[in-house]
Structure formats: C-alpha cells, structure tokens
Amino acid sequence: MTDWTDQSEVEKLLALLPVHELHALSAAEQTDRRIAAYNLFGIKAVADSGGVSFEPAVGVLDQPLLAALDILFTRRFPVAPATD
C-alpha cells in the first residue's frame, strides 16, 4: 500500500502518469489556475503577494493532495520565462 504522507512515494507514482504539456503560463496565470484547481477539491485558496494563501482549515491531511496537484500542474503548464 502507498504511504500518501511520504512525498517521495507520491512523486514516484505521479511520474508514472502521462501528462501532456501545454503552453507555458505566466506566473500570475499559473497562480490563478492553481487556485481554481484547489477550489475544485474544496481547498479554499486565494492569491496574495507571496503566491497562494490557504484558509486556516487547510491542514496536514490536505498536504499530500496539494503536493500532487502542484506536481501535476507544473508538468502540464510550465512557467513561461519572464520578459522585460
């Protein structure tokens, strides 16, 4: 059985999933889409100056899901290099 609290085990399993990379997003676009994905799973999040803030009820039991979503999201939508 998989230990979902072990980040290395989660990363190994996620690496097996085929993910088709789409276009790169700006950091702001990626933050907005991450928040939308979190909210789909009932994890309340909002954008702030440091990235994403979660409601106080988001706790340790949500961490494996957040990590999995972050890994899959980053593989699907890489961050576009900043342009000046």
C-alpha positions in Angstrom: 0.0 0.0 0.0 1.2 3.5 -0.8 2.0 5.8 2.1 0.4 9.0 0.8 2.2 11.1 3.5 5.6 10.1 2.0 6.4 12.8 -0.6 8.9 10.6 -2.4 6.4 7.8 -2.9 3.8 10.3 -4.2 6.4 11.8 -6.6 7.3 8.3 -7.9 3.7 7.4 -8.6 3.0 10.8 -10.3 6.0 10.3 -12.5 4.3 7.3 -14.0 1.2 9.3 -15.1 1.4 10.5 -18.7 0.9 14.3 -18.7 0.7 16.2 -22.0 2.5 19.5 -21.6 0.5 22.5 -22.8 1.6 26.1 -23.4 3.6 27.9 -20.7 1.8 30.3 -18.4 3.0 33.5 -16.8 3.4 33.2 -13.0 0.2 35.1 -12.4 -1.8 32.9 -14.8 -0.4 29.8 -13.2 -1.3 31.0 -9.7 -4.9 31.7 -10.9 -5.2 28.3 -12.4 -3.8 26.5 -9.4 -6.3 28.3 -7.1 -9.1 27.2 -9.4 -7.9 23.6 -9.2 -7.6 23.7 -5.4 -11.1 25.1 -5.1 -12.4 22.2 -7.2 -11.2 19.9 -4.5 -12.8 22.0 -1.7 -9.5 23.6 -0.7 -10.1 27.3 -0.3 -7.2 29.4 -1.6 -6.6 33.0 -2.7 -3.8 34.8 -4.4 -1.5 37.0 -2.3 1.7 38.8 -2.9 3.7 35.7 -2.0 1.8 33.3 -4.2 -1.1 31.4 -2.7 -2.7 31.6 0.8 -5.0 28.9 2.2 -7.8 29.2 4.7 -6.9 28.1 8.2 -8.8 24.9 7.9 -6.3 23.6 5.3 -4.1 21.3 7.3 -1.8 18.3 7.3 -4.3 15.9 5.8 -4.5 18.2 2.7 -0.8 18.4 2.1 -0.5 15.2 0.0 -3.3 16.4 -2.3 -1.8 19.8 -2.6 1.6 18.4 -3.4 0.2 16.0 -6.0 -1.8 18.9 -7.7 1.3 21.1 -7.7 3.5 18.4 -9.3 0.9 17.6 -12.0 0.1 21.2 -12.6 3.7 22.2 -13.1 4.2 19.3 -15.5 1.1 20.3 -17.5 1.7 24.1 -17.5 5.3 25.2 -17.1 6.0 28.8 -16.1 7.0 31.0 -19.0 10.3 32.8 -18.6 9.7 36.4 -17.6 10.2 39.0 -20.3 11.3 42.6 -19.6 
